[in-house]
Amino acid sequence: MNWITKIIKAGEKIKTAIHKRASKEEIAKSDWTSCCKGPILKKDLEKNLWVCPDCNKHHRIKPSQRFDILFGKNNYEIFKTPVPKDDPLEWTDSKSYKDRLKSARKKTGLNCSMVVASGSINNIKITAVASDFDFMGASIGAAEGEAFLYAAQHAIENHQPLLVVTQGGGMKMQESLISLSQMTRTTLAINEVKAAGLPYIVLLSDPTAGGITASYAMLGSLILAEPGALVAFAGSRVIQGTVKEELPDGFQKSEYVQKTGFVDLIVNRQETASKIGSLLSILLKKNSDISAEENETSENTQQFSKVAS
C-alpha cells in the first residue's frame, strides 16, 4: 500500500466519522432537540409549551400534549373511534401498507393519526380533534375519516362546538380514491355541524397541506393558525415552476395566508385556550360580560323609545 492510498483511506474514515448521524429512534429518545440556537433540552422546551423562547418556532406536538394545553393536563376524555379494514387495496411499494400501519401504531400507540376528545374551555364543553404527525405524516385515510365523522356526530348529539387542529401532508396514496373520498365525507359532516347551529373552529398547525387544506381545514366558522405554520395545497417549488415567477417571502406561511384572507387570526400557543374560549363565548353568547352588555343595550333602546314617543 503506497502513501497516497493510506491518505485516501484515512480521509474516508474521518469523513465517515464526521457524517455519522444518530438514528431517528435515538434522536426521539434523547433529552435534547434542536432549534435556532442549536441544541435545547426538551424539558425546557416543554415548559414553554414546545415553543422556542428565542425564535417563537412552534414545534410539532402530539394530540395528548395539544389537549393538555387546551383543557388542562388530563382534564379531558379521549374516545375510541371506529377503525375500518386495513389496507383495502392491498398496497405495496417499498414495503406493504400493512407494515407501515403496524410501524406507525407501534411508534405512536394510536390506531390512526386522528384523536378525538371532549373537554371544557372557559366552562364551555367542546369536541376536539388533533392529529399526530408521527403517524405516517398525519395523512388521511378511511380511519381518519371515520374519526372525523365520529367527532362531528358527537358534537351534534351533545350540542357542542367542534374544534379541529389540522396537521398533515394530505391524503394517503395507499388508499387512492378511498382516501380522496374523505374530503367529501368530512365536508358533509361539517355542513351537518353548522346546520345544527354549532360553531366549527379550525386551528391550522404546521404543516397543513394537500387535501387537508382543500377540504376541512378551510371550512371553519373561524380559522385560526399558529405562527409560522405551513399552509399549502401544492409545494412552493411546484407552484414556482408552474407560474414561472419568484414567490413572495414567507409564501405559504400562516402570516402570509392571513394577509391573503384565508386565516382570521394568528394565535400563539400560550394564548390558544383563552382565545378560543373568548371566541366561543361570543359565538354562543355564554359570556356574562356580553350578556350584561346586551341587556344594557336593550334597556337603553327601550328608554330611548319611550322618550321618542
C-alpha positions in Angstrom: 0.0 0.0 0.0 1.6 3.3 -1.1 1.4 6.6 0.9 -1.3 8.0 -1.4 -3.7 5.1 -0.7 -3.1 5.4 3.0 -4.0 9.1 2.9 -7.2 8.4 0.9 -8.3 5.7 3.3 -7.6 7.8 6.4 -9.6 10.7 4.8 -12.5 8.3 4.2 -12.5 7.2 7.8 -12.5 10.8 9.0 -15.3 11.7 6.6 -17.4 8.7 7.8 -16.9 9.7 11.4 -17.9 13.3 10.8 -21.1 12.4 8.8 -22.2 9.6 11.1 -25.7 10.6 12.4 -27.8 9.2 15.1 -30.9 7.2 14.1 -34.4 8.7 14.3 -35.1 6.4 17.2 -32.0 7.6 19.1 -33.0 11.3 18.5 -36.5 10.6 19.7 -35.3 9.0 22.9 -32.7 11.8 23.5 -33.3 14.5 26.1 -32.3 17.1 23.5 -33.8 18.6 20.4 -32.6 21.5 18.2 -33.9 24.9 17.2 -32.5 28.3 16.1 -29.5 28.4 18.5 -28.7 24.7 18.4 -29.4 22.0 21.0 -32.1 22.7 23.6 -33.4 20.4 26.4 -36.8 19.0 25.7 -37.9 19.7 29.2 -37.1 23.4 28.8 -39.0 23.5 25.6 -41.9 21.7 27.2 -42.1 24.3 30.0 -42.8 26.9 27.2 -45.5 24.6 25.6 -43.0 23.4 22.9 -42.4 26.9 21.6 -38.9 28.2 21.2 -38.3 31.2 23.6 -35.9 32.8 21.1 -37.4 32.4 17.7 -41.0 31.6 18.6 -41.0 28.5 16.5 -44.0 26.3 17.3 -42.7 22.8 17.4 -45.0 19.9 16.5 -46.7 18.3 19.4 -48.8 15.2 19.9 -52.6 15.1 20.4 -52.3 14.5 24.2 -50.0 17.5 24.5 -52.4 19.6 22.5 -55.4 18.5 24.7 -53.3 19.2 27.8 -52.8 22.8 26.6 -56.5 23.3 25.6 -58.2 21.6 28.5 -55.7 21.3 31.3 -53.5 18.2 31.9 -55.5 15.0 31.7 -58.7 17.1 32.1 -60.5 15.6 29.1 -61.9 12.4 27.7 -60.5 10.6 24.7 -62.8 8.5 22.6 -62.2 5.2 20.8 -63.2 5.8 17.2 -64.1 3.2 14.5 -61.3 1.5 12.6 -62.2 0.2 9.2 -60.4 -2.7 7.4 -56.6 -2.1 7.0 -55.1 -2.0 3.5 -58.3 -2.2 1.4 -56.3 -2.1 -1.8 -53.5 -4.4 -0.7 -51.0 -1.7 -1.5 -47.3 -2.4 -1.6 -44.4 0.0 -2.6 -41.0 -0.3 -1.0 -42.9 -2.1 1.8 -46.5 -3.1 2.4 -49.1 -0.6 3.7 -49.9 -3.1 6.5 -46.3 -3.0 7.6 -46.4 0.8 7.5 -49.5 0.9 9.6 -48.0 -1.6 12.1 -44.9 0.6 12.5 -46.9 3.8 12.9 -49.1 2.2 15.6 -46.1 0.8 17.4 -44.4 4.2 17.3 -47.4 6.3 18.4 -49.7 3.9 20.3 -52.6 5.1 18.1 -54.9 3.2 15.7 -54.8 6.2 13.3 -53.4 9.7 13.1 -56.5 11.4 14.4 -57.6 11.6 18.0 -61.0 12.7 19.2 -61.5 14.2 22.7 -64.0 16.2 24.7 -63.2 18.8 27.4 -64.1 22.3 28.6 -62.6 25.7 27.7 -63.9 28.7 29.6 -66.7 26.4 31.0 -67.8 25.5 27.5 -67.8 21.8 26.7 -66.4 21.1 23.2 -65.5 18.2 21.0 -61.9 18.4 19.6 -59.8 16.6 17.0 -56.0 16.7 16.8 -53.5 14.7 14.7 -50.2 13.1 15.3 -47.6 13.8 12.6 -45.6 10.8 13.7 -48.3 8.5 12.3 -47.4 8.5 8.6 -47.2 12.2 8.4 -50.8 12.5 9.7 -52.0 11.7 6.2 -55.7 11.0 5.8 -57.3 7.6 5.1 -60.5 5.8 5.9 -59.7 5.5 9.6 -59.1 9.3 9.9 -62.3 9.9 8.0 -64.2 7.7 10.5 -62.6 9.6 13.4 -63.6 12.9 12.0 -67.2 11.8 11.4 -67.3 10.4 14.9 -66.3 13.8 16.3 -68.9 15.6 14.2 -71.6 13.2 15.3 -70.6 13.5 19.0 -70.6 17.3 18.7 -74.1 17.3 17.2 -75.6 14.8 19.7 -74.1 16.6 22.7 -74.7 20.1 21.2 -71.0 21.0 21.5 -68.8 23.2 19.2 -66.3 21.3 17.1 -62.7 22.3 17.2 -60.2 20.7 14.7 -56.5 21.2 14.9 -55.3 20.4 11.4 -52.0 18.8 10.6 -50.7 16.5 7.9 -49.4 16.4 4.4 -52.6 15.4 2.7 -54.4 12.1 1.7 -52.9 8.6 1.8 -51.8 7.4 -1.6 -52.0 3.8 -0.3 -55.8 4.2 -0.2 -56.2 6.0 -3.5 -59.9 7.1 -4.1 -60.9 5.8 -0.7 -58.6 8.4 0.8 -59.8 11.2 -1.5 -63.4 10.4 -0.7 -62.7 11.6 2.9 -62.5 15.1 1.6 -66.2 14.8 0.6 -67.2 13.0 3.8 -65.6 15.5 6.1 -67.2 18.4 4.2 -70.6 16.9 4.5 -70.1 16.3 8.2 -69.1 19.9 8.7 -72.2 21.0 7.0 -74.3 19.0 9.4 -72.4 20.6 12.4 -73.2 24.0 11.0 -76.8 23.1 10.2 -77.2 22.2 13.9 -76.2 25.8 14.8 -72.8 24.8 16.2 -69.5 26.6 15.6 -66.9 24.8 13.7 -63.5 26.2 14.6 -60.2 25.3 12.8 -56.7 25.8 14.2 -54.1 25.4 11.5 -50.8 23.9 12.8 -47.6 23.0 10.9 -47.9 21.6 8.4 -51.4 21.7 6.9 -51.2 20.7 3.2 -52.7 18.9 0.3 -56.2 17.5 0.5 -56.5 18.6 4.1 -56.2 22.3 3.1 -58.5 21.6 0.2 -61.3 20.3 2.5 -62.0 20.6 6.2 -59.1 23.0 7.0 -60.7 25.9 5.1 -64.3 25.4 6.1 -64.2 26.8 9.6 -66.7 29.3 11.0 -63.4 30.8 12.2 -60.0 29.9 11.0 -57.1 30.4 13.4 -53.4 29.5 12.8 -50.3 29.1 14.8 -47.3 31.4 13.9 -45.1 30.2 11.1 -47.3 27.2 10.2 -47.0 25.9 6.6 -50.4 26.2 5.0 -50.5 25.0 1.4 -52.0 22.8 -1.2 -49.1 22.1 -3.6 -45.5 22.6 -2.8 -43.9 26.0 -3.4 -41.4 24.7 -5.9 -44.3 23.1 -7.9 -46.1 26.4 -8.0 -43.0 28.4 -8.9 -42.3 26.0 -11.7 -45.8 26.4 -13.0 -46.2 30.2 -12.8 -42.5 30.8 -13.7 -42.3 33.6 -11.2 -40.4 34.3 -7.9 -42.8 33.7 -5.0 -43.1 36.3 -2.2 -41.2 36.0 1.0 -43.0 33.8 3.5 -45.2 32.4 0.9 -47.5 29.7 2.3 -46.7 30.6 5.9 -49.7 31.3 8.1 -48.9 35.0 8.3 -48.9 35.3 4.5 -52.1 33.3 4.3 -53.7 35.6 6.8 -52.8 38.6 4.6 -54.5 37.0 1.7 -57.7 36.5 3.6 -57.7 32.7 4.3 -56.9 33.0 8.1 -58.8 35.1 10.6 -56.3 35.2 13.4 -52.8 34.1 14.3 -52.7 32.7 17.8 -49.6 31.9 19.9 -49.8 28.6 21.6 -49.8 30.1 25.0 -52.9 32.0 24.2 -54.8 29.3 22.3 -57.2 28.2 25.1 -58.1 31.7 26.2 -58.6 33.0 22.6 -60.8 30.0 21.7 -62.7 30.3 24.9 -63.4 34.0 24.3 -64.5 33.4 20.7 -66.8 30.6 21.7 -68.3 32.7 24.4 -69.1 35.4 21.8 -70.5 32.9 19.3 -72.6 31.0 21.8 -73.5 34.2 23.8 -72.4 32.5 27.0 -70.1 35.2 28.4 -71.5 37.1 31.3 -70.0 40.4 30.2 -71.5 40.1 26.8 -74.9 39.2 28.2 -74.8 42.2 30.6 -73.8 44.5 27.7 -76.7 43.1 25.6 -79.2 43.7 28.4 -77.9 47.2 28.9 -78.2 47.9 25.2 -81.7 46.5 25.3 -82.7 48.7 28.3 -81.2 51.8 26.7 -83.2 51.1 23.5 -86.4 50.7 25.4 -85.8 54.0 27.3 -85.0 55.8 24.1 -88.2 54.5 22.5 -90.3 55.9 25.5 -88.7 59.3 25.2 -89.1 59.4 21.5 -92.8 58.5 21.8 
